[in-house]
């Protein structure tokens, strides 16, 4: 396989994995962890169940990937506050507000942190 083909395959695999993660996030935020299945993730984006399992070996692996994504989203949001020139008290207040808002906007998303 040529370098170009390898690069194209790698890009395709990354895009497909991202597509599955996006569908999984929709399922998680809409239905919650209790109703989260690989079947529903596949159906959400019109994929075959086998395609989902090609990129994630099981439900736990996909959920752990989502947990990392959610954590990074929140972390980046909070780091913006930390790096600001605001007084410390205002930073703490704003970080708390952002954290509460983050989980209030998608109540089901907090359940991702219960996955072990």
N, CA, C and O atoms as CSV, one atom per row, in Angstrom:
chain,resi,resn,atom,element,x,y,z
A,1,UNK,N,N,0.847,-1.177,0.000
A,1,UNK,CA,C,0.000,0.000,0.000
A,1,UNK,C,C,0.895,1.243,0.000
A,1,UNK,O,O,1.891,1.301,0.720
A,2,UNK,N,N,0.533,2.215,-0.801
A,2,UNK,CA,C,1.350,3.425,-0.888
A,2,UNK,C,C,1.141,4.322,0.325
A,2,UNK,O,O,0.193,4.148,1.091
A,3,UNK,N,N,2.043,5.282,0.482
A,3,UNK,CA,C,1.931,6.234,1.590
A,3,UNK,C,C,0.635,7.025,1.489
A,3,UNK,O,O,-0.004,7.320,2.500
A,4,UNK,N,N,0.254,7.365,0.266
A,4,UNK,CA,C,-0.984,8.118,0.051
A,4,UNK,C,C,-2.190,7.280,0.476
A,4,UNK,O,O,-3.095,7.788,1.138
A,5,UNK,N,N,-2.210,6.016,0.103
A,5,UNK,CA,C,-3.312,5.141,0.494
A,5,UNK,C,C,-3.368,4.981,2.010
A,5,UNK,O,O,-4.450,4.998,2.596
A,6,UNK,N,N,-2.211,4.827,2.646
A,6,UNK,CA,C,-2.165,4.734,4.106
A,6,UNK,C,C,-2.714,5.989,4.751
A,6,UNK,O,O,-3.478,5.920,5.714
A,7,UNK,N,N,-2.323,7.140,4.217
A,7,UNK,CA,C,-2.796,8.417,4.756
A,7,UNK,C,C,-4.307,8.542,4.593
A,7,UNK,O,O,-5.004,8.962,5.516
A,8,UNK,N,N,-4.809,8.176,3.417
A,8,UNK,CA,C,-6.248,8.247,3.159
A,8,UNK,C,C,-7.020,7.289,4.064
A,8,UNK,O,O,-8.078,7.643,4.583
A,9,UNK,N,N,-6.498,6.082,4.254
A,9,UNK,CA,C,-7.137,5.125,5.163
A,9,UNK,C,C,-7.160,5.647,6.589
A,9,UNK,O,O,-8.167,5.532,7.287
A,10,UNK,N,N,-6.054,6.215,7.013
A,10,UNK,CA,C,-5.963,6.770,8.363
A,10,UNK,C,C,-6.975,7.905,8.546
A,10,UNK,O,O,-7.665,7.971,9.564
A,11,UNK,N,N,-7.058,8.791,7.561
A,11,UNK,CA,C,-8.013,9.903,7.632
A,11,UNK,C,C,-9.449,9.382,7.646
A,11,UNK,O,O,-10.283,9.871,8.408
A,12,UNK,N,N,-9.734,8.393,6.806
A,12,UNK,CA,C,-11.074,7.803,6.765
A,12,UNK,C,C,-11.418,7.174,8.118
A,12,UNK,O,O,-12.515,7.374,8.638
A,13,UNK,N,N,-10.482,6.418,8.683
A,13,UNK,CA,C,-10.718,5.776,9.978
A,13,UNK,C,C,-10.962,6.810,11.071
A,13,UNK,O,O,-11.839,6.624,11.914
A,14,UNK,N,N,-10.195,7.898,11.064
A,14,UNK,CA,C,-10.398,8.959,12.058
A,14,UNK,C,C,-11.766,9.609,11.906
A,14,UNK,O,O,-12.446,9.879,12.896
A,15,UNK,N,N,-12.168,9.859,10.658
A,15,UNK,CA,C,-13.480,10.479,10.418
A,15,UNK,C,C,-14.608,9.546,10.834
A,15,UNK,O,O,-15.599,9.987,11.415
A,16,UNK,N,N,-14.461,8.272,10.542
A,16,UNK,CA,C,-15.494,7.308,10.919
A,16,UNK,C,C,-15.589,7.186,12.433
A,16,UNK,O,O,-16.685,7.127,12.992
A,17,UNK,N,N,-14.445,7.149,13.088
A,17,UNK,CA,C,-14.438,7.060,14.549
A,17,UNK,C,C,-15.103,8.302,15.153
A,17,UNK,O,O,-15.864,8.195,16.115
A,18,UNK,N,N,-14.817,9.470,14.591
A,18,UNK,CA,C,-15.424,10.704,15.072
A,18,UNK,C,C,-16.935,10.695,14.832
A,18,UNK,O,O,-17.709,11.161,15.667
A,19,UNK,N,N,-17.337,10.165,13.697
A,19,UNK,CA,C,-18.763,10.062,13.371
A,19,UNK,C,C,-19.480,9.187,14.400
A,19,UNK,O,O,-20.575,9.521,14.852
A,20,UNK,N,N,-18.860,8.073,14.765
A,20,UNK,CA,C,-19.442,7.175,15.766
A,20,UNK,C,C,-19.483,7.857,17.130
A,20,UNK,O,O,-20.476,7.747,17.849
A,21,UNK,N,N,-18.417,8.557,17.487
A,21,UNK,CA,C,-18.389,9.271,18.766
A,21,UNK,C,C,-19.496,10.325,18.818
A,21,UNK,O,O,-20.154,10.479,19.847
A,22,UNK,N,N,-19.706,11.044,17.727
A,22,UNK,CA,C,-20.761,12.059,17.685
A,22,UNK,C,C,-22.139,11.426,17.858
A,22,UNK,O,O,-22.986,11.947,18.584
A,23,UNK,N,N,-22.352,10.298,17.185
A,23,UNK,CA,C,-23.626,9.589,17.323
A,23,UNK,C,C,-23.804,9.098,18.754
A,23,UNK,O,O,-24.895,9.187,19.317
A,24,UNK,N,N,-22.732,8.581,19.337
A,24,UNK,CA,C,-22.787,8.084,20.721
A,24,UNK,C,C,-23.089,9.219,21.694
A,24,UNK,O,O,-23.831,9.029,22.658
A,25,UNK,N,N,-22.524,10.384,21.451
A,25,UNK,CA,C,-22.794,11.530,22.325
A,25,UNK,C,C,-24.268,11.927,22.228
A,25,UNK,O,O,-24.886,12.263,23.238
A,26,UNK,N,N,-24.829,11.890,21.027
A,26,UNK,CA,C,-26.261,12.176,20.854
A,26,UNK,C,C,-27.110,11.185,21.643
A,26,UNK,O,O,-28.064,11.569,22.319
A,27,UNK,N,N,-26.751,9.911,21.549
A,27,UNK,CA,C,-27.500,8.874,22.265
A,27,UNK,C,C,-27.383,9.090,23.774
A,27,UNK,O,O,-28.379,9.014,24.493
A,28,UNK,N,N,-26.191,9.352,24.241
A,28,UNK,CA,C,-25.982,9.558,25.675
A,28,UNK,C,C,-26.775,10.754,26.185
A,28,UNK,O,O,-27.451,10.655,27.209
A,29,UNK,N,N,-26.700,11.875,25.488
A,29,UNK,CA,C,-27.390,13.079,25.958
A,29,UNK,C,C,-28.906,12.967,25.821
A,29,UNK,O,O,-29.646,13.580,26.590
A,30,UNK,N,N,-29.366,12.195,24.854
A,30,UNK,CA,C,-30.806,12.054,24.636
A,30,UNK,C,C,-31.438,11.002,25.541
A,30,UNK,O,O,-32.479,11.243,26.154
A,31,UNK,N,N,-30.803,9.833,25.622
A,31,UNK,CA,C,-31.414,8.700,26.320
A,31,UNK,C,C,-30.790,8.374,27.666
A,31,UNK,O,O,-31.411,7.699,28.488
A,32,UNK,N,N,-29.587,8.838,27.902
A,32,UNK,CA,C,-28.903,8.526,29.148
A,32,UNK,C,C,-28.131,7.223,29.073
A,32,UNK,O,O,-28.239,6.471,28.104
A,33,UNK,N,N,-27.368,6.976,30.092
A,33,UNK,CA,C,-26.490,5.806,30.143
A,33,UNK,C,C,-27.272,4.493,30.212
A,33,UNK,O,O,-26.856,3.484,29.642
A,34,UNK,N,N,-28.395,4.514,30.907
A,34,UNK,CA,C,-29.175,3.291,31.098
A,34,UNK,C,C,-29.695,2.727,29.773
A,34,UNK,O,O,-29.813,1.511,29.621
A,35,UNK,N,N,-30.004,3.596,28.822
A,35,UNK,CA,C,-30.562,3.162,27.535
A,35,UNK,C,C,-29.529,3.170,26.416
A,35,UNK,O,O,-29.883,2.988,25.251
A,36,UNK,N,N,-28.277,3.375,26.746
A,36,UNK,CA,C,-27.207,3.462,25.764
A,36,UNK,C,C,-26.839,2.069,25.275
A,36,UNK,O,O,-26.407,1.223,26.058
A,37,UNK,N,N,-27.012,1.832,23.970
A,37,UNK,CA,C,-26.594,0.558,23.382
A,37,UNK,C,C,-25.841,0.833,22.084
A,37,UNK,O,O,-25.998,1.886,21.467
A,38,UNK,N,N,-25.031,-0.123,21.689
A,38,UNK,CA,C,-24.298,0.000,20.431
A,38,UNK,C,C,-25.273,-0.007,19.257
A,38,UNK,O,O,-25.027,0.645,18.242
A,39,UNK,N,N,-26.376,-0.740,19.390
A,39,UNK,CA,C,-27.398,-0.754,18.333
A,39,UNK,C,C,-27.966,0.640,18.096
A,39,UNK,O,O,-28.090,1.080,16.953
A,40,UNK,N,N,-28.306,1.325,19.170
A,40,UNK,CA,C,-28.887,2.666,19.036
A,40,UNK,C,C,-27.859,3.634,18.472
A,40,UNK,O,O,-28.201,4.497,17.664
A,41,UNK,N,N,-26.605,3.502,18.889
A,41,UNK,CA,C,-25.537,4.356,18.344
A,41,UNK,C,C,-25.455,4.154,16.835
A,41,UNK,O,O,-25.396,5.126,16.082
A,42,UNK,N,N,-25.449,2.911,16.392
A,42,UNK,CA,C,-25.366,2.615,14.960
A,42,UNK,C,C,-26.572,3.187,14.220
A,42,UNK,O,O,-26.415,3.819,13.176
A,43,UNK,N,N,-27.768,2.970,14.750
A,43,UNK,CA,C,-28.989,3.454,14.107
A,43,UNK,C,C,-29.037,4.978,14.037
A,43,UNK,O,O,-29.557,5.543,13.074
A,44,UNK,N,N,-28.496,5.637,15.052
A,44,UNK,CA,C,-28.536,7.103,15.110
A,44,UNK,C,C,-27.860,7.734,13.904
A,44,UNK,O,O,-28.285,8.787,13.430
A,45,UNK,N,N,-26.810,7.093,13.409
A,45,UNK,CA,C,-26.087,7.672,12.276
A,45,UNK,C,C,-26.195,6.818,11.014
A,45,UNK,O,O,-25.435,7.005,10.064
A,46,UNK,N,N,-27.136,5.887,11.011
A,46,UNK,CA,C,-27.343,5.064,9.830
A,46,UNK,C,C,-26.200,4.113,9.526
A,46,UNK,O,O,-25.954,3.777,8.368
A,47,UNK,N,N,-25.511,3.685,10.554
A,47,UNK,CA,C,-24.386,2.756,10.393
A,47,UNK,C,C,-24.818,1.344,10.751
A,47,UNK,O,O,-25.825,1.145,11.432
A,48,UNK,N,N,-24.065,0.388,10.297
A,48,UNK,CA,C,-24.283,-0.984,10.725
A,48,UNK,C,C,-23.631,-1.197,12.087
A,48,UNK,O,O,-22.627,-0.565,12.418
A,49,UNK,N,N,-24.210,-2.081,12.855
A,49,UNK,CA,C,-23.662,-2.384,14.182
A,49,UNK,C,C,-22.218,-2.880,14.078
A,49,UNK,O,O,-21.384,-2.565,14.927
A,50,UNK,N,N,-21.932,-3.656,13.031
A,50,UNK,CA,C,-20.573,-4.160,12.820
A,50,UNK,C,C,-19.567,-3.044,12.613
A,50,UNK,O,O,-18.413,-3.159,13.025
A,51,UNK,N,N,-19.999,-1.966,11.979
A,51,UNK,CA,C,-19.113,-0.817,11.767
A,51,UNK,C,C,-18.722,-0.203,13.104
A,51,UNK,O,O,-17.560,0.140,13.322
A,52,UNK,N,N,-19.687,-0.067,13.990
A,52,UNK,CA,C,-19.402,0.495,15.315
A,52,UNK,C,C,-18.404,-0.397,16.047
A,52,UNK,O,O,-17.463,0.097,16.667
A,53,UNK,N,N,-18.611,-1.703,15.973
A,53,UNK,CA,C,-17.701,-2.638,16.654
A,53,UNK,C,C,-16.331,-2.715,15.979
A,53,UNK,O,O,-15.357,-3.134,16.603
A,54,UNK,N,N,-16.253,-2.324,14.746
A,54,UNK,CA,C,-14.942,-2.295,14.082
A,54,UNK,C,C,-14.039,-1.233,14.715
A,54,UNK,O,O,-12.825,-1.417,14.810
A,55,UNK,N,N,-14.634,-0.137,15.140
A,55,UNK,CA,C,-13.863,0.974,15.682
A,55,UNK,C,C,-13.808,0.975,17.214
A,55,UNK,O,O,-12.890,1.549,17.799
A,56,UNK,N,N,-14.774,0.344,17.856
A,56,UNK,CA,C,-14.803,0.244,19.322
A,56,UNK,C,C,-15.160,-1.197,19.667
A,56,UNK,O,O,-16.218,-1.692,19.276
A,57,UNK,N,N,-14.275,-1.868,20.400
A,57,UNK,CA,C,-14.468,-3.302,20.615
A,57,UNK,C,C,-15.688,-3.629,21.461
A,57,UNK,O,O,-16.232,-4.730,21.371
A,58,UNK,N,N,-16.129,-2.666,22.296
A,58,UNK,CA,C,-17.330,-2.892,23.094
A,58,UNK,C,C,-17.886,-1.552,23.593
A,58,UNK,O,O,-17.300,-0.491,23.378
A,59,UNK,N,N,-19.007,-1.639,24.249
A,59,UNK,CA,C,-19.700,-0.455,24.763
A,59,UNK,C,C,-18.821,0.317,25.759
A,59,UNK,O,O,-18.778,1.547,25.743
A,60,UNK,N,N,-18.140,-0.413,26.605
A,60,UNK,CA,C,-17.296,0.232,27.618
A,60,UNK,C,C,-16.203,1.067,26.964
A,60,UNK,O,O,-15.944,2.192,27.392
A,61,UNK,N,N,-15.560,0.526,25.930
A,61,UNK,CA,C,-14.501,1.271,25.253
A,61,UNK,C,C,-15.043,2.579,24.653
A,61,UNK,O,O,-14.404,3.626,24.747
A,62,UNK,N,N,-16.212,2.501,24.045
A,62,UNK,CA,C,-16.829,3.691,23.468
A,62,UNK,C,C,-17.189,4.700,24.558
A,62,UNK,O,O,-16.955,5.897,24.394
A,63,UNK,N,N,-17.749,4.233,25.651
A,63,UNK,CA,C,-18.123,5.137,26.743
A,63,UNK,C,C,-16.891,5.780,27.391
A,63,UNK,O,O,-16.933,6.952,27.765
A,64,UNK,N,N,-15.810,5.033,27.523
A,64,UNK,CA,C,-14.579,5.612,28.078
A,64,UNK,C,C,-14.013,6.674,27.140
A,64,UNK,O,O,-13.468,7.680,27.594
A,65,UNK,N,N,-14.140,6.454,25.854
A,65,UNK,CA,C,-13.714,7.451,24.874
A,65,UNK,C,C,-14.567,8.714,25.015
A,65,UNK,O,O,-14.045,9.828,24.979
A,66,UNK,N,N,-15.873,8.535,25.174
A,66,UNK,CA,C,-16.765,9.683,25.376
A,66,UNK,C,C,-16.438,10.418,26.668
A,66,UNK,O,O,-16.474,11.647,26.725
A,67,UNK,N,N,-16.118,9.650,27.702
A,67,UNK,CA,C,-15.781,10.284,28.981
A,67,UNK,C,C,-14.557,11.182,28.826
A,67,UNK,O,O,-14.517,12.288,29.365
A,68,UNK,N,N,-13.568,10.703,28.093
A,68,UNK,CA,C,-12.375,11.513,27.861
A,68,UNK,C,C,-12.727,12.789,27.075
A,68,UNK,O,O,-12.220,13.871,27.368
A,69,UNK,N,N,-13.592,12.639,26.088
A,69,UNK,CA,C,-14.024,13.790,25.294
A,69,UNK,C,C,-14.757,14.815,26.161
A,69,UNK,O,O,-14.484,16.013,26.082
A,70,UNK,N,N,-15.682,14.340,26.982
A,70,UNK,CA,C,-16.450,15.231,27.871
A,70,UNK,C,C,-15.507,15.911,28.856
A,70,UNK,O,O,-15.598,17.118,29.080
A,71,UNK,N,N,-14.610,15.140,29.438
A,71,UNK,CA,C,-13.649,15.707,30.387
A,71,UNK,C,C,-12.812,16.808,29.733
A,71,UNK,O,O,-12.612,17.873,30.317
A,72,UNK,N,N,-12.329,16.546,28.525
A,72,UNK,CA,C,-11.508,17.541,27.822
A,72,UNK,C,C,-12.295,18.786,27.458
A,72,UNK,O,O,-11.759,19.893,27.505
A,73,UNK,N,N,-13.570,18.620,27.094
A,73,UNK,CA,C,-14.410,19.788,26.796
A,73,UNK,C,C,-14.526,20.682,28.026
A,73,UNK,O,O,-14.339,21.896,27.946
A,74,UNK,N,N,-14.836,20.070,29.157
A,74,UNK,CA,C,-14.989,20.834,30.395
A,74,UNK,C,C,-13.649,21.422,30.832
A,74,UNK,O,O,-13.583,22.582,31.238
A,75,UNK,N,N,-12.597,20.637,30.751
A,75,UNK,CA,C,-11.266,21.101,31.151
A,75,UNK,C,C,-10.844,22.321,30.337
A,75,UNK,O,O,-10.357,23.303,30.896
A,76,UNK,N,N,-11.028,22.263,29.025
A,76,UNK,CA,C,-10.643,23.390,28.171
A,76,UNK,C,C,-11.448,24.640,28.494
A,76,UNK,O,O,-10.918,25.752,28.487
A,77,UNK,N,N,-12.722,24.450,28.775
A,77,UNK,CA,C,-13.578,25.577,29.148
A,77,UNK,C,C,-13.086,26.221,30.445
A,77,UNK,O,O,-13.052,27.445,30.566
A,78,UNK,N,N,-12.711,25.390,31.402
A,78,UNK,CA,C,-12.249,25.902,32.695
A,78,UNK,C,C,-10.842,26.497,32.600
A,78,UNK,O,O,-10.529,27.459,33.302
A,79,UNK,N,N,-10.005,25.940,31.750
A,79,UNK,CA,C,-8.653,26.488,31.583
A,79,UNK,C,C,-8.682,27.908,31.020
A,79,UNK,O,O,-7.827,28.731,31.348
A,80,UNK,N,N,-9.660,28.185,30.182
A,80,UNK,CA,C,-9.808,29.551,29.672
A,80,UNK,C,C,-10.026,30.535,30.815
A,80,UNK,O,O,-9.505,31.651,30.791
A,81,UNK,N,N,-10.789,30.122,31.802
A,81,UNK,CA,C,-11.041,30.977,32.973
A,81,UNK,C,C,-9.763,31.125,33.786
A,81,UNK,O,O,-9.406,32.228,34.198
A,82,UNK,N,N,-9.082,30.019,34.012
A,82,UNK,CA,C,-7.852,30.036,34.813
A,82,UNK,C,C,-6.821,30.975,34.197
A,82,UNK,O,O,-6.130,31.698,34.916
A,83,UNK,N,N,-6.717,30.967,32.879
A,83,UNK,CA,C,-5.725,31.785,32.186
A,83,UNK,C,C,-6.118,33.257,32.082
A,83,UNK,O,O,-5.311,34.093,31.675
A,84,UNK,N,N,-7.337,33.563,32.444
A,84,UNK,CA,C,-7.811,34.950,32.328
A,84,UNK,C,C,-7.154,35.839,33.382
A,84,UNK,O,O,-6.515,35.354,34.316
A,85,UNK,N,N,-7.325,37.138,33.213
A,85,UNK,CA,C,-6.762,38.118,34.141
A,85,UNK,C,C,-7.724,38.480,35.265
A,85,UNK,O,O,-7.507,39.464,35.972
A,86,UNK,N,N,-8.759,37.714,35.432
A,86,UNK,CA,C,-9.744,37.993,36.470
A,86,UNK,C,C,-9.160,37.747,37.857
A,86,UNK,O,O,-8.226,36.959,38.010
A,87,UNK,N,N,-9.707,38.419,38.866
A,87,UNK,CA,C,-9.278,38.136,40.248
A,87,UNK,C,C,-9.625,36.688,40.618
A,87,UNK,O,O,-10.565,36.113,40.068
A,88,UNK,N,N,-8.880,36.115,41.531
A,88,UNK,CA,C,-9.048,34.709,41.919
A,88,UNK,C,C,-10.479,34.378,42.332
A,88,UNK,O,O,-11.012,33.345,41.927
A,89,UNK,N,N,-11.098,35.226,43.120
A,89,UNK,CA,C,-12.465,34.959,43.562
A,89,UNK,C,C,-13.428,34.876,42.377
A,89,UNK,O,O,-14.317,34.025,42.349
A,90,UNK,N,N,-13.246,35.757,41.411
A,90,UNK,CA,C,-14.100,35.770,40.228
A,90,UNK,C,C,-13.844,34.515,39.381
A,90,UNK,O,O,-14.773,33.948,38.807
A,91,UNK,N,N,-12.589,34.094,39.309
A,91,UNK,CA,C,-12.259,32.875,38.566
A,91,UNK,C,C,-12.985,31.670,39.167
A,91,UNK,O,O,-13.585,30.872,38.446
A,92,UNK,N,N,-12.925,31.550,40.479
A,92,UNK,CA,C,-13.577,30.423,41.157
A,92,UNK,C,C,-15.083,30.460,40.905
A,92,UNK,O,O,-15.701,29.436,40.612
A,93,UNK,N,N,-15.654,31.635,41.022
A,93,UNK,CA,C,-17.091,31.798,40.798
A,93,UNK,C,C,-17.462,31.417,39.358
A,93,UNK,O,O,-18.432,30.695,39.127
A,94,UNK,N,N,-16.696,31.900,38.423
A,94,UNK,CA,C,-16.965,31.632,37.017
A,94,UNK,C,C,-16.757,30.150,36.671
A,94,UNK,O,O,-17.516,29.586,35.884
A,95,UNK,N,N,-15.740,29.528,37.254
A,95,UNK,CA,C,-15.497,28.106,37.014
A,95,UNK,C,C,-16.647,27.258,37.557
A,95,UNK,O,O,-17.063,26.288,36.924
A,96,UNK,N,N,-17.146,27.621,38.709
A,96,UNK,CA,C,-18.281,26.908,39.286
A,96,UNK,C,C,-19.517,27.084,38.413
A,96,UNK,O,O,-20.231,26.118,38.145
A,97,UNK,N,N,-19.772,28.308,37.970
A,97,UNK,CA,C,-20.908,28.581,37.086
A,97,UNK,C,C,-20.814,27.761,35.806
A,97,UNK,O,O,-21.790,27.137,35.388
A,98,UNK,N,N,-19.643,27.765,35.189
A,98,UNK,CA,C,-19.451,27.035,33.933
A,98,UNK,C,C,-19.643,25.533,34.137
A,98,UNK,O,O,-20.243,24.864,33.297
A,99,UNK,N,N,-19.139,25.007,35.241
A,99,UNK,CA,C,-19.289,23.574,35.525
A,99,UNK,C,C,-20.758,23.205,35.703
A,99,UNK,O,O,-21.236,22.220,35.139
A,100,UNK,N,N,-21.462,24.003,36.488
A,100,UNK,CA,C,-22.878,23.729,36.727
A,100,UNK,C,C,-23.690,23.855,35.439
A,100,UNK,O,O,-24.576,23.042,35.176
A,101,UNK,N,N,-23.390,24.864,34.646
A,101,UNK,CA,C,-24.094,25.068,33.385
A,101,UNK,C,C,-23.823,23.909,32.425
A,101,UNK,O,O,-24.729,23.430,31.742
A,102,UNK,N,N,-22.583,23.471,32.383
A,102,UNK,CA,C,-22.186,22.370,31.504
A,102,UNK,C,C,-23.047,21.140,31.761
A,102,UNK,O,O,-23.552,20.527,30.821
A,103,UNK,N,N,-23.217,20.778,33.022
A,103,UNK,CA,C,-23.978,19.584,33.358
A,103,UNK,C,C,-25.484,19.832,33.361
A,103,UNK,O,O,-26.261,18.901,33.146
A,104,UNK,N,N,-25.905,21.069,33.600
A,104,UNK,CA,C,-27.333,21.383,33.566
A,104,UNK,C,C,-27.877,21.337,32.140
A,104,UNK,O,O,-29.021,20.938,31.924
A,105,UNK,N,N,-27.064,21.744,31.173
A,105,UNK,CA,C,-27.506,21.751,29.778
A,105,UNK,C,C,-27.686,20.337,29.225
A,105,UNK,O,O,-28.500,20.124,28.326
A,106,UNK,N,N,-26.948,19.392,29.744
A,106,UNK,CA,C,-27.060,17.988,29.325
A,106,UNK,C,C,-26.987,17.108,30.558
A,106,UNK,O,O,-25.936,16.543,30.861
A,107,UNK,N,N,-28.094,16.989,31.270
A,107,UNK,CA,C,-28.072,16.252,32.548
A,107,UNK,C,C,-27.563,14.814,32.432
A,107,UNK,O,O,-26.952,14.302,33.370
A,108,UNK,N,N,-27.801,14.168,31.314
A,108,UNK,CA,C,-27.364,12.779,31.156
A,108,UNK,C,C,-25.862,12.634,30.997
A,108,UNK,O,O,-25.317,11.543,31.167
A,109,UNK,N,N,-25.197,13.724,30.673
A,109,UNK,CA,C,-23.769,13.630,30.371
A,109,UNK,C,C,-22.925,13.310,31.616
A,109,UNK,O,O,-21.864,12.698,31.502
A,110,UNK,N,N,-23.379,13.710,32.767
A,110,UNK,CA,C,-22.642,13.438,34.005
A,110,UNK,C,C,-22.523,11.950,34.302
A,110,UNK,O,O,-21.591,11.512,34.976
A,111,UNK,N,N,-23.475,11.181,33.793
A,111,UNK,CA,C,-23.450,9.732,34.056
A,111,UNK,C,C,-22.236,9.053,33.434
A,111,UNK,O,O,-21.871,7.950,33.841
A,112,UNK,N,N,-21.620,9.682,32.473
A,112,UNK,CA,C,-20.452,9.106,31.813
A,112,UNK,C,C,-19.297,8.902,32.793
A,112,UNK,O,O,-18.439,8.046,32.581
A,113,UNK,N,N,-19.282,9.690,33.860
A,113,UNK,CA,C,-18.198,9.590,34.835
A,113,UNK,C,C,-18.390,8.398,35.787
A,113,UNK,O,O,-17.512,8.105,36.598
A,114,UNK,N,N,-19.522,7.723,35.688
A,114,UNK,CA,C,-19.761,6.535,36.509
A,114,UNK,C,C,-19.239,5.267,35.828
A,114,UNK,O,O,-19.192,4.205,36.449
A,115,UNK,N,N,-18.851,5.374,34.568
A,115,UNK,CA,C,-18.364,4.200,33.832
A,115,UNK,C,C,-16.986,3.811,34.353
A,115,UNK,O,O,-16.096,4.652,34.476
A,116,UNK,N,N,-16.821,2.535,34.656
A,116,UNK,CA,C,-15.534,2.043,35.172
A,116,UNK,C,C,-14.924,1.071,34.213
A,116,UNK,O,O,-13.840,0.548,34.470
